[in-house]
Amino acid sequence: MYQYHGWAVILESTGDEASNEREVNIFNTVKKYIEDLQPNVDVLDMKAINGQFHLWMTGLWNREPSAKFNPVEIMKNVGIIAPGSYGMLYVFNDEHPKHFNEFKVYVLARGNIEERDDPFLSPLIPVVADDSEY
């Protein structure tokens, strides 16, 4: 099972120098990118909320998705398109050879993504589930 849950705030830059036109261009580029991934991603959407662009994704696959549809790769690409972006992605992959009983957290900041250990829901057994469930 490959489970993921994530969000990102889409920003052109980390400062105040962003222009509305460039922000809209970046929003449109990210929107086109995620539209091209449909319908092969469970939930992947973006919208403007109070003048700020937000992306969210969640899904549950039987196996780890291919690179094009992998949520970690999607977050990396969003960071490349919109280098001021920030957000988080939680991934659980029970087929991973080392991390089969834990979530991994991918932190997007300043357009770059970094893998971190999850201190809240891991190890999945016994924090979230009983051994008999898996």
C-alpha positions as CSV (number, residue, x, y, z in Angstrom):
1,M,0.0,0.0,0.0
2,Y,1.2,3.5,-0.9
3,Q,-0.6,6.3,0.9
4,Y,0.1,10.0,0.7
5,H,-1.3,13.3,1.9
6,G,0.2,16.7,1.1
7,W,-0.3,20.4,0.6
8,A,1.6,23.4,-0.7
9,V,1.3,27.1,-0.9
10,I,2.3,28.1,-4.5
11,L,4.6,31.2,-4.6
12,E,6.9,32.7,-7.2
13,S,9.5,33.8,-4.7
14,T,10.2,34.0,-0.9
15,G,10.1,37.8,-0.9
16,D,7.6,40.6,-1.5
17,E,8.9,41.4,-5.0
18,A,6.4,39.1,-6.8
19,S,4.2,40.7,-9.4
20,N,0.6,39.7,-9.9
21,E,1.2,38.9,-13.5
22,R,4.1,36.5,-12.7
23,E,2.1,34.9,-9.9
24,V,-0.8,34.3,-12.3
25,N,1.7,32.8,-14.9
26,I,3.1,30.5,-12.3
27,F,-0.4,29.5,-11.1
28,N,-1.3,28.7,-14.7
29,T,1.9,26.7,-15.3
30,V,1.3,24.6,-12.1
31,K,-2.4,24.2,-13.0
32,K,-1.5,22.9,-16.5
33,Y,1.1,20.6,-15.0
34,I,-1.4,19.0,-12.5
35,E,-4.1,18.9,-15.2
36,D,-1.8,16.8,-17.4
37,L,-1.5,14.2,-14.6
38,Q,-5.3,13.7,-14.4
39,P,-7.0,11.3,-14.1
40,N,-4.1,9.2,-12.9
41,V,-3.7,10.8,-9.5
42,D,-6.4,10.2,-6.9
43,V,-6.8,13.8,-5.6
44,L,-4.7,16.6,-7.0
45,D,-6.1,20.1,-7.1
46,M,-5.2,23.7,-6.8
47,K,-7.2,26.9,-6.2
48,A,-6.9,30.5,-5.1
49,I,-8.0,31.1,-1.5
50,N,-8.0,34.7,-0.3
51,G,-5.5,35.7,-3.0
52,Q,-3.0,32.9,-2.3
53,F,-2.7,29.7,-4.4
54,H,-2.9,26.4,-2.6
55,L,-2.3,22.8,-3.9
56,W,-3.4,19.7,-2.1
57,M,-3.1,16.0,-2.9
58,T,-4.0,12.7,-1.3
59,G,-4.2,9.1,-2.5
60,L,-4.0,5.5,-1.9
61,W,-2.4,3.1,-4.4
62,N,-1.7,-0.6,-4.3
63,R,1.9,0.1,-5.3
64,E,4.3,3.0,-5.4
65,P,3.3,5.1,-8.5
66,S,5.6,5.6,-11.4
67,A,7.9,8.6,-11.4
68,K,5.5,10.8,-13.4
69,F,2.7,10.3,-10.9
70,N,4.8,9.9,-7.8
71,P,3.6,12.6,-5.3
72,V,7.2,13.3,-4.2
73,E,8.2,14.0,-7.8
74,I,5.0,16.2,-8.2
75,M,6.1,18.3,-5.2
76,K,9.7,18.5,-6.6
77,N,8.3,19.8,-9.9
78,V,6.0,22.3,-8.2
79,G,9.1,23.6,-6.4
80,I,11.0,24.0,-9.7
81,I,8.1,25.8,-11.3
82,A,7.3,28.0,-8.3
83,P,10.6,28.3,-6.2
84,G,9.0,30.3,-3.4
85,S,6.6,27.5,-2.6
86,Y,6.4,25.6,0.7
87,G,4.4,22.7,2.1
88,M,4.5,19.1,3.4
89,L,3.8,15.7,2.1
90,Y,3.3,12.6,4.2
91,V,4.0,9.2,2.5
92,F,3.5,5.7,3.8
93,N,4.9,2.8,1.7
94,D,4.6,-0.6,3.2
95,E,6.7,-2.1,0.4
96,H,9.8,0.1,1.1
97,P,12.6,-2.2,2.2
98,K,13.7,-0.1,5.2
99,H,10.7,2.2,6.0
100,F,7.8,-0.2,5.6
101,N,6.4,0.6,9.1
102,E,6.7,4.4,9.1
103,F,5.6,7.5,7.4
104,K,8.2,9.7,5.7
105,V,7.7,13.5,5.6
106,Y,8.8,15.5,2.6
107,V,9.2,19.2,3.4
108,L,9.0,21.7,0.5
109,A,10.7,25.0,1.4
110,R,12.1,27.6,-0.9
111,G,11.3,25.4,-3.8
112,N,13.4,22.5,-2.6
113,I,12.2,19.2,-1.1
114,E,13.9,17.3,1.8
115,E,13.0,13.9,3.3
116,R,12.5,13.8,7.0
117,D,11.5,11.2,9.6
118,D,7.9,11.4,10.9
119,P,7.8,11.9,14.7
120,F,4.0,11.7,15.0
121,L,2.5,8.7,13.3
122,S,5.5,6.4,13.2
123,P,6.1,3.6,13.7
124,L,2.7,2.8,12.2
125,I,2.5,-0.3,14.3
126,P,1.8,0.3,17.2
127,V,1.2,4.1,17.1
128,V,-1.7,3.9,14.5
129,A,-2.5,0.3,13.9
130,D,-2.4,-3.1,15.7
131,D,-0.1,-5.7,14.3
132,S,-3.1,-7.9,13.4
133,E,-4.4,-5.2,10.9
134,Y,-1.4,-5.6,8.6
